[in-house]
Amino acid sequence: MLDNLRIMWHQGKQFIPDVTTAKVPGIFRGRPVICSTPAGRLFPADLCPTKAISANPICIDLGRCTFCGECAVKFPDVITFTQDYKLSSNEREGLIIKEGEEGPVLVNPDKVRKEIRRIFGSSLKLRQVSAGGDNSCELELNATNNVQFDMSRFGIDFVASPRHADGIVITGPITRNMAPSLEICYNAIPNPKIIILAGTDAISGGIFDGSPELDRTFISTHHIDLYVPGNPVHPLTFINGVLSLLGR
Amino acid sequence: MNYISIYNNRPVGLKEIPELGYPEFLRSNVDMLNGRADRHCVNYFGYETGAGIKLFCCIADDTTHQIYISSSVVGEKSTLNSFTAQNHNFENFEREIHENFGIKYSDHPWLKPFRKIENYPFCKAESEELHEVGVGPIHAGIIEPGHFRFICNGEQIMHLEIQLGFQHRGIEQLFLQKNTLIERTTLAENIAGDTVAGHTAAFVNLWESLCGFAPDYSLEYSRTLAMELERVAVHTGDLAAICGDIAYQLGNSVYGRLRTPIINFFQEWGGNRLAKGLIRAGKINYPFTPELTKRLAHVLDTFEPDFDEISSKLFKLPSALSRMEKTGVVSYDEVLEIGTVGMAARMSGLRRDIRTSHPFNLYGSSIIHEPVIKRHGDVYSRTQIRKEEVRQSLGYIRKIIENVPEFRKPEDVHFTAAANMFAISLTEGWRGEICHCAITDNSGNLVLYKIKDPSHHNWMALAMSVRNNEISDFPVCNKSFNLSYCGHDL
């Protein structure tokens, strides 16, 4: 008994008191900022592994970006990654960062379905499905509920059964072999329900985009309520994304 | 000679690999393994050439530190005698060859689908006493998909059959389609997101050797450091999960929170908690600076006492020990027959560790590694290995950060792959042996990229471990192996 108390004492306070303002350590690559450049500036074609960078004006699509930082290493005068981990949006276009823009990535409250905030505002249960995910986003989603990030303090939990869930969180580029199971799982969730895409692979296919082994019909045939970029998503990115979707 | 001997990361001209008639190819490779626990098959695969399917078999010898490679050409859709009928090490390799090329085996004991999802008839046992439990592909937690089919007598598991393939993303094919280095490096980082350092190191070591580039000490240093940090982080997370599965909440919380400073250190070093973006061929974008060295020493200083305190509690707690000891046992003879690697071999006294047997990067020079070996093959052995390997890795990290090399500014190297070559790269990830192979054509383009995660060998060990255990012990057995779905499915 005393052993246990001693161990608990030695851990100190581990939880992050305010997950909306916490600072991340080190050189986290969050929301990029692109300096305004003379028109027509071009980058080498092989700069970005997932073709997330486009020209005129220079834009980075966070839904395609793997956050490898290669562009910022090669062109530090043009692209820098800030430590801002709030990267989620409910609109696909909201993930596109244009040159000269320094504003945050936001959830557009006008586009959030009305019932979401009314029904799920104070309690949200989610079912996670990995559909070709490489276990990195899965590890980070598990971390959202460890003693440090403690997402369940907000009434947001991952549950085992789709019957108990209010929504689905998809990781991975959606393989052909998982597409039917994903659809079955989604159909088993009672209405109304939400869909969250977690990670670059889920949002755009990431580095797997174009593989014949993917089947992304689910994405094109359903309304997506929240896009959470990252490779993998940082727990703080996920928690803040869901909180802004719920208007909290 | 029936084969050519090469060392790890030493490519060889395709022409130098002996091409044998299939019967001799079969006999030679099976004979090499006969009665030799220090040898096993690290890769066996085929690819389509104009003349038919060319098969390559790579046998690693832990005593001589060499890899024996031989080849054979067989016709498409031909019917062959299987290696597996004589040695079960080859079972999954032949299932994959069968699925990819339609080659039939007359005497393969179990040619079930490898990655293909179809209406597969699972093994059945006809009895009114028995029932089946189907789990997955979607499981009850935040984990990857796979299907488990149990045949149980009451609470007791008689048989478990595992069907994978749900995660198949076609990654080996993408290695050929995407032909820039950065795309391929990104693919390597996404083979298994829990083994980013292990798989990416295997890829860059292979690529540099194939292009005749000798990495300087600082590059080898950073890869070794990243792999050992990854081992500490994942083993600590696994200890948390094992505690969770035996309902030991304190262990779950403490080990769980102890993983965070290690992966946060990866973020301080390279900007990503799981080390994505860190390892690159020919360069490193995030040099390991003297400030980082101090930070890491501080992180370890605060990690170690807390890790030791909870470990000494866990390994003395009767209620925890009773759940781990004699649960999920796989014997030495069984692991040898299956051909397991990494922790899943060392848990039962089978000494397999690439860091010792086929050294790469700093292993064999700055780090002389002695594998942690246990004898009982149960959950307890697998848990002990994790605890002791964390201690061992912390020692290695402390030793190598005493002398940090100078790092060059990151600059792209112009790589040109040699033509008509066969390259092989082995690393020891936290889970076990990782093997990447590549073959180039006469203009130096990749015609084959072959990846083997340790899970490829080890899933069968999980299936064997749960026999005669209660089904309620399945989660802790599963977690104590912690195998990769995407690493298997690719």
Contacts between the chains, C-beta under 8 A, distances in Angstrom:
chain1	res1	chain2	res2	distance
A	3	B	313	5.8
A	4	B	250	6.0
A	4	B	313	7.6
A	6	B	309	7.7
A	7	B	250	6.4
A	7	B	254	6.3
A	7	B	309	5.8
A	7	B	310	6.0
A	7	B	313	6.3
A	8	B	250	7.3
A	10	B	305	7.5
A	10	B	306	5.9
A	10	B	309	6.4
A	11	B	253	7.7
A	11	B	254	6.2
A	11	B	257	6.6
A	11	B	306	7.0
A	14	B	257	5.0
A	24	B	267	7.0
A	25	B	264	5.2
A	25	B	267	6.2
A	25	B	268	5.4
A	26	B	264	7.1
A	26	B	265	7.9
A	26	B	267	4.6
A	26	B	268	3.0
A	26	B	269	7.1
A	26	B	271	6.9
A	27	B	267	7.2
A	27	B	268	6.8
A	27	B	270	7.7
A	27	B	271	4.5
A	27	B	286	7.6
A	28	B	267	5.6
A	28	B	271	6.0
A	29	B	271	4.5
A	29	B	272	6.9
A	29	B	277	7.6
A	46	B	180	4.1
A	46	B	181	7.7
A	46	B	182	6.1
A	46	B	183	7.8
A	47	B	182	7.7
A	48	B	182	7.7
A	49	B	178	7.9
A	49	B	180	7.4
A	49	B	182	4.6
A	49	B	183	4.7
A	49	B	185	7.4
A	49	B	186	4.0
A	50	B	186	7.2
A	66	B	186	5.8
A	66	B	276	7.2
A	66	B	277	7.9
A	67	B	271	7.7
A	67	B	272	6.9
A	67	B	276	7.5
A	67	B	277	7.1
A	68	B	182	7.7
A	68	B	186	6.5
A	68	B	276	6.7
A	68	B	277	4.2
A	69	B	271	5.7
A	69	B	277	5.3
A	69	B	285	6.5
A	70	B	182	6.2
A	70	B	277	7.6
A	70	B	285	7.0
A	73	B	285	4.7
A	73	B	410	5.9
A	81	B	271	7.4
A	128	B	142	4.6
A	129	B	138	5.8
A	129	B	145	7.8
A	130	B	142	7.4
A	130	B	143	6.8
A	130	B	144	4.8
A	130	B	145	5.9
A	130	B	167	7.8
A	131	B	145	7.4
A	132	B	166	8.0
A	132	B	167	5.4
A	132	B	168	7.8
A	132	B	169	5.1
A	132	B	486	7.2
A	133	B	144	6.4
A	133	B	167	7.8
A	133	B	193	7.5
A	133	B	486	7.2
A	134	B	190	4.9
A	134	B	191	7.1
A	134	B	192	5.9
A	134	B	193	3.6
A	134	B	194	7.9
A	134	B	486	5.0
A	135	B	143	7.8
A	135	B	144	5.7
A	135	B	192	6.2
A	135	B	193	4.7
A	135	B	194	4.7
A	135	B	484	6.7
A	135	B	485	7.5
A	135	B	486	6.2
A	136	B	190	7.9
A	136	B	193	2.6
A	136	B	194	6.8
A	136	B	196	7.3
A	136	B	274	5.1
A	136	B	276	7.3
A	137	B	193	7.2
A	138	B	142	5.1
A	138	B	143	6.1
A	138	B	144	6.5
A	138	B	193	7.7
A	139	B	193	7.0
A	139	B	194	6.3
A	139	B	237	7.5
A	139	B	274	7.1
A	140	B	273	7.2
A	140	B	274	7.9
A	141	B	142	4.9
A	142	B	141	7.8
A	142	B	142	5.0
A	143	B	260	7.6
A	146	B	253	7.8
A	146	B	256	4.8
A	146	B	257	6.4
A	146	B	260	7.3
A	147	B	253	5.1
A	147	B	256	6.5
A	147	B	257	5.0
A	148	B	257	6.0
A	148	B	260	5.7
A	158	B	141	7.7
A	158	B	142	5.9
A	160	B	140	3.8
A	160	B	141	7.1
A	161	B	140	7.6
A	172	B	167	7.5
A	173	B	169	6.3
A	175	B	166	6.6
A	175	B	167	6.1
A	175	B	168	5.7
A	175	B	169	5.8
A	175	B	489	8.0
A	176	B	168	7.6
A	177	B	115	7.7
A	177	B	117	4.4
A	177	B	165	5.6
A	177	B	166	4.6
A	177	B	167	7.4
A	177	B	168	5.6
A	177	B	489	7.9
A	178	B	137	6.8
A	178	B	145	6.0
A	178	B	166	5.0
A	178	B	167	7.3
A	181	B	137	5.1
A	181	B	138	5.8
A	181	B	145	6.8
A	181	B	166	7.2
A	185	B	138	5.6
A	201	B	190	7.5
A	206	B	190	7.3
A	207	B	174	7.5
A	207	B	178	7.7
A	207	B	183	6.8
A	207	B	186	4.7
A	207	B	187	5.6
A	207	B	190	5.7
A	208	B	169	5.0
A	208	B	170	7.7
A	208	B	171	7.6
A	208	B	174	6.8
A	208	B	190	7.5
A	210	B	174	8.0
A	210	B	177	7.5
A	211	B	169	5.8
A	211	B	170	4.4
A	211	B	171	7.9
A	211	B	173	7.2
A	211	B	174	5.7
A	212	B	170	6.2
A	212	B	173	7.8
A	213	B	168	5.4
A	213	B	169	5.5
A	213	B	170	3.6
A	213	B	173	7.9
A	214	B	169	7.0
A	214	B	170	7.9
A	231	B	272	7.8
A	231	B	276	6.1
A	232	B	193	6.3
A	232	B	273	7.6
A	232	B	274	6.2
A	232	B	276	7.8
A	234	B	273	7.1
